[in-house]
Amino acid sequence: MVLSVIFLRERLSRVKVEVLFLALVGTALMTGLVGRASALGIFLGIVAALLYAIYILVGSHVVHQAGSIASSAIVMISAATSYSGMVIIHGPALPQSMSGWAAVVAIALVSTVLAFVTFFAGLKLIGPITASTLSTLEPVVTVGLAAVVLGETMDLLQLCGGVLILLAAITLIRSETRQQRPNDPHSEGEYRKGSGPY
């Protein structure tokens, strides 16, 4: 959010600040940062957040030049290059069963290709601040799927955190819906300058 305001001159409203606060508190509760996190874990989380902020900032600029599909291709090629170096050093670790290969294909097509394309398309339409705030729904989905698929349990703090994140997302979406108008040159919808979402 701070980087978007400084470098992209994106408008920062009171609602966005309040929503971000709710989302951050909810994320802290969902991921266990309250009361039981190690110092190293907190440090690595802060570093990851900073890198993710830079990633979104650069991505919001690139996606307007190249489109969501081309931007996704750039990210995936870069990641493949990095992981290729790791494979050369440590050697490959291939799945040993058909279910393992099916999981790899699902991760590649759904969790990577589809996820990246839709993220960049959304980033182009709504801007980095809104996109990054809505991204805090990720731990809610992750914990929810872990409970359903893996049978893991959620404690009271995680439930409260999930409620806060959902409340933040709903508030942000309602605020954006009220503020944006088809011909409003100041709305974040103007991130759609240029070609279509793809």
C-alpha positions, -999 to +999 in steps of 0.1 A: +000+000+000+027+025+010+048+017-021+017+021-044+010+055-029+046+067-033+055+053-067+021+049-084+004+079-069-026+056-061-053+073-039-053+061-003-088+064+013-098+061+049-118+029+040-087+013+025-066+020+056-093+006+079-098-025+057-061-031+055-058-029+093-087-055+096-070-078+071-036-076+088-051-084+122-071-112+107-041-126+089-020-125+121-047-145+139-052-170+111-015-177+107-007-179+144+015-148+146-003-138+179+014-153+209+031-184+194+054-172+166+092-173+166+113-142+160+128-159+129+094-167+116+082-131+121+114-117+104+109-141+074+073-131+072+082-094+070+108-101+043+082-121+024+057-093+027+082-067+014+091-088-016+054-095-023+047-058-022+075-051-047+062-080-068+027-065-069+041-030-076+062-041-105+034-064-118+009-036-118+032-017-141+041-046-164+006-058-168-005-026-184+023-029-210+021-066-217-013-079-205-021-105-180-012-136-201+022-122-211+029-111-176+021-145-162+044-161-188+072-139-177+067-148-141+065-185-148+095-185-171+115-167-144+104-191-117+112-221-140+147-207-146+153-203-108+140-238-100+161-253-128+192-241-111+180-257-079+174-290-097+209-289-112+224-284-077+202-308-057+189-332-084+153-339-094+127-353-071+099-368-094+066-381-082+065-419-077+028-425-084+000-415-107-017-395-079+016-376-075+017-368-112-019-358-111-012-334-082+017-319-101-005-313-132-032-297-110-007-275-093+007-264-127-026-257-144-048-245-116-026-232-088-001-216-112-013-208-147-050-200-138-040-183-106-014-161-122-035-151-152-065-142-130-044-123-105-028-102-132-061-096-149-076-084-115-045-063-108-050-045-141-087-038-133-086-028-097-051-017-089-024-029-065-039-017-032-072-034-037-056-065-052-031-069-023-058-064+003-081-090-013-051-113-014-054-116+024-082-140+017-055-166+008-050-178+044-088-181+049-090-204+019-059-223+029-071-230+064-106-238+053-093-263+027-070-278+053-100-283+076-121-299+049-095-319+029-069-328+056-092-329+086-072-302+105-090-282+132-093-245+136-090-228+170-110-198+182-083-173+172-082-186+136-120-184+133-119-148+145-091-140+121-111-155+092-141-134+101-120-102+102-105-110+068-139-117+053-153-085+068-124-066+053-129-081+019-167-074+019-162-039+031-136-032+004-157-046-024-188-027-013-167+005-011-152+000-045-187-007-060-201+025-046-173+047-056-165+035-091-186+049-120-183+040-157-169+073-167-151+084-135-115+093-145-104+091-109-116+056-101-093+026-099-112+012-128-091+034-149-064+008-145-081-007-176-064+018-199-051+003-230-062-031-243-087-054-226-080-074-195-059-098-216 
